[in-house]
């Protein structure tokens, strides 16, 4: 077992703590409006611009991590950043870009809010889609360029008239943006399982706080009035929680944000494995019952045909049915064994067993198949110690699989030899090595690394089994703290080896 060193990470404040901090901060910031509203507005806009820049930067550098929602929101910050900067520089009273009235910065505000709200609305639709960040960035660059052109050329509808205040277009646009944000909240909640909890909470709060901000911007007459001030405070808090969701989490705890897709994929994989196991269990049960009935009836037909002296073809057909049934039963058992082994659910039933008895059982089981093919199946006297702790039935299954493969690929007149030898080594680590050697066709060197893979076949044309026997054997041996391997030469034969801890070694370890 490897020791795990705990990963130290910055302390994360709760949602309520961050809300309390945001309220305190904007309360202190609003004091600056008593001295100069323009100073207050500039402070707010600079903070929002900094947040947008950080959001875009983190998203750009994390573009290989696949979360379509965060990618869309992050890249949209580039377009919003351009419009927000122009809004600040053209704001009434600021002389950085002189010569513009109140209408133009108000139009810029509407434009950036439409871009941001629509991005939040459509982002959930891209959450599981492969999105090319270059195309997304180019699209938002085109959008911001088009909006800037429309506004500065006078083609964008008026939003503010000096002496009259907000236009109906401005007011209804704010209501529409509020409705869009409500839709964005609903769609985000619909895909909530795709986010780490802190990220989801911060995104929900960010969008929710944007709605009263938009409503506040429908009521002011003067751009220096209290409604405008309240709207900007809400906008700043909304931007702060966007910062918490993407930037702060992305830098301090990137695994919560950028690796969430990996965690989600793991959950889906676990669910698929559970579903597979349930399906296998049901299918195996539903197949075994009628299969048992078929095999039982085939025995009855064979016995009845002998008693009644029916044509030999009937008895022969009944025998073929039974053999096919047994083969099908073995394939079902193999599939179930692989499923149990892969999920770590296989637990051998350990007991003290003699090596000689295990070898005898395997030879007795497989001798008829070898004799039918005129193959000499021999057992050399075992040279091992006091025995092994193992699940006898499972080790016999391993030997049967290895012998069965040897019979399959050994021509008539060939030979198969079983041996068991106690390996040299320290008393605590002594192993018993089993081997099954044949004079068959052998396995090409380039295929040896794949021998114990599921569904591996020695030859493409030799589909004579499930292809799971060696994979099952490997799982059984490893569950006994042993190992299994093969040595082979083409046209000369193969030798499969596996080891199990000797009884003597286990006694020494326990003492």
NORFENTA-V39343 format. One line per field, one symbol per residue. ss: DSSP state (~ for helix, > for strand, _ for the rest). psi: psi as a letter, one per 20 degrees, with the letter a starting at -180 (. if undefined). burial: + if it has 24 or more other C-alpha atoms within 12 Angstrom, else -. Layout:
BEGIN
ss = ???
psi = ???
burial = ???
END
This chain:
BEGIN
ss = ______________~~~~~~~~~~~~~~~~_~~~~_~~~~~~~~~~~~~~~~~~~~~~~~~______~~~~~~~~~~~~~~~~~~~~~~____________~~~~~~~~~~~~~~~~~~~~~~~~~______~~~~~~~~~~~~~~~~~~~~_______>>___>>_~~~~~~~~~~~~~~~~~~~~~~~_~~~__~~~~~~~~~~~~~~~~~~~~_________~~~~~~~~~~~~~~~~~~~~~~~~~~~_~~~~__~~~~~~~~~~~~~~~~~~~~~~~~~~~~~~~~~~~~~~~~~~~~~~~~____~~~~~~~~~~~~~~~~~~~~~~~~~~~~~~~________>>>_~~~~~~~~~~~~~~~~~~___>>>>___>____>>>_~~~~~~~~~~~~~~~~~______>>>>>>>>____~~~_>>>>>>>>______~~~~~~__________________~~~~~~~~~~~____>>>>>>___>>>>>>>>>>~~~~~~~~_
psi = ppqpppppqqppqrghghggggggghghhhhhhhgohhgggggghgggggggghggggggikiipnohghgggghhhgghgghgghgghjqphpjgnrjqbhgghhghggghhgggghghgighijhjqopohghgghghggghggggghghijipqqhpppihbqqhggghghgghghghghhgghghhkhijqqggggghgggggghhghghhhjiiqgpijrhhhggghgghggghghhghgggghhghmhhhghjhhggghgghgghhggggggggggggghhhghghgghghhggggghhghjlrqhhgggghhhggghghghgggghgghggggghjjipoqnprpqpggggggggghhighgghhjlpooqoqppmrcjaqoroghhhhgghgggggggghjprpiaqpppqpppqqaqhhjpqppqqoqrlbirpqhiihijhjqqjpphqhimmjaijighggggggghijkaqqrqpqppjhrqopqqqqpqhgghhggh.
burial = -----------------++--+---+--++--+---++++++++++++++++++++++++-++-++++++++++++++++++++++++++++-+-----++++++++++++++++++++++++++++---+-+--++--++-+++-++--++---+++++----+++--++-+++-+++++++++-+++-+--+++-+++++++++++++++++++++++++++---++++++++++++++++++++++++-++-++++++---------------+--+---+---+--+--++--++-++------------+--++-++--+--+++++++++++++++-----+----++++-++++++--++-++----+++++--+-+++++++++-++++++++++++++++++--++++++++++------++++++++++++++-------++-+++++------++++++++++++++++++++++++----++++++++++++++-----
END
